[in-house]
Amino acid sequence: MTEMQKSMAIFSGSVSPELADKIADQLGVDLGSVKLEKFSNGEIYARYLESVRGADVFLIQSVAGEHVNDALMELLIMADAAKRASARTITAVITHYGYARQDRKAAAREPITAKLVANLISTAGINRVMTIDLHQGQIQGFFDMPVDHLTALPILADYFKSKNIPKDKICVVSPDVGRAKAAKKLSDMMEADLAIMHKGRPGHNKAEITALIGDVDGKVCIINDDMIDTGGTIVAAAATLKANGAEKVYICCTHPVFSGPAYERLENAPVEEVVVCDTIPVPLEKQTGKIKVVSVAPLFARAIANVYSNGSVSDLFDPDFAL
């Protein structure tokens, strides 16, 4: 057993074991053994099958899927078990931070669930959070602990660069004003033009495109978002771009939530490809059409290795300010 394996302990929740395996492979360690079961009434049980005393524990979990509430509780229960087993530090590697969309009160008598989840994570005894492409960056401020906020933009940029599309033909498109800053970063990475859409919400979980700022006529457009849920917004954005003369439309996002009619909508959308990351598992049978999955495992592995060795992780989320 190597020194890293003695001191670093990596465990996976039940949502994304494939991604956890890839991360462990990148680090050259084995995933730790943990027993995750449910009682007959649905309560979650967790027990580590190896010692974590004095270890730096990393818990890899995506707060997503059909049973998103179970995913969150499983993470909290695993953290509590590690704390009570005398782990030295506990880092939650949250590949998708669930409940992040409610990060402020947009109307009276609403909750702020992103802050509630942060409170729960703190109470469970977690010392550090590592995550990627939060719905809004200011969610980091909901924590009184270190938060490593990674981004998948360089991975997505590299994927599209490999297609050798002429730079003067590419236009990165933000599907709403809130995503404009991230879209600008992606366009800078690709040395491409930028367009911004304005999105209205006529009802709960409904969206419509009301305006387009920028010239997309004859362009190869790449719509970038942090997540795709039911696919309504992104498909409407693609249709708007085609109606305004776009030659081709690609979609990319970090988190493929893909609930309800998402797969059917995306398959029938006027787009070439839908490029997503493996922060949330996409079933293999769904990866045969327009959906293409790229992995964030190397990025998380580098971040975990740097945190473990007390190195800098700043270059993994903001290369301009690497220390």
C-alpha positions, 0 to 999 in steps of 0.5 A: 500500500502506498503512502497516498493510499494510507492517508487518502481515502476516496469513497463514492456515493451511489449516484456516480460510481463510474465517475468516481472509478475514473477519478480514482484511476487518474489518481492511481488509488483504489476506491474505498469500500463503503456499505450503502443500504436502505432500511425497509422504510427507505432510511439510508444506512452507511458503514465504512468497511475499512479504517478512515482514522486519521485519513483525508477522506474525499466523498464523491457524490452527485446531488442529482438523479431521480432520487435527488433527496436520497443523494443529498441525505446519503452524502450527509450520512457518509460524512457523519459516519466518517467524522465519527470514525475519526477521519482527519478531514472530510472533503465533499466532492459534489459533482452536481450541487443540487438545489442550486437554482433557488439561490435567492428569493425571486418572489415572496415566501420562497426558500433559499435552498442553496443556502439550506444545503450549505448549512446541512453540509456544514452541520454534517461535519464536512471541512471542504467542498469541491464542486464544478460550475455552480448555477451561480458563483456566489453560492460559494459565499454560503459556506464558511469553509473552503470551496474549490469551484472548478469549471468545465469550460476548458474541457468543452473548449478543447472538444470544440477546437478539435472539430477545426471549425474556422474561428471566424465562423464560431459564435458562442451563445449565452441562453440568458443574461445570467450565463453571459459571463461564462459564455464570454469566457468560453468565447475568449478561449475559442477566440470566437464571437459572442451572442446573448439571449434574454429568457423570460419565465411565464410560469414555474419550470417554463421558459421562452426566448424573448430577445437575441443580441448579436449577429448569428447569420451564417455562424456555427453557434455553440450554446453554453449553459451550466445545466439542461433540465427538461430541455425547453429553454435550450431547444427554444434557443436553438430554434431561435438561432436557426430562425436568425440564420445560424448555419449550425447549432451545437449545445454544450453544458456541464450538468445533464440533469435531463428530466421529463421530456429532455431526451426526446426534445434534444433528439428532435432539436435542430442541433448537430450535437449536445455535448455534456459532462459526466457530472451526472450519469447519462445512460449508455443507451442515451449516448447513441444519438446527438448526445456526446459525453466528455469526462471531468474525471481528470480535472477532479483528480488534479484538484483532489491531488493538489488539495491532498498535497497542499498545492494550489488549485486556482489554475484549475478554475481561473488560469489567469490568477494561478499562484 
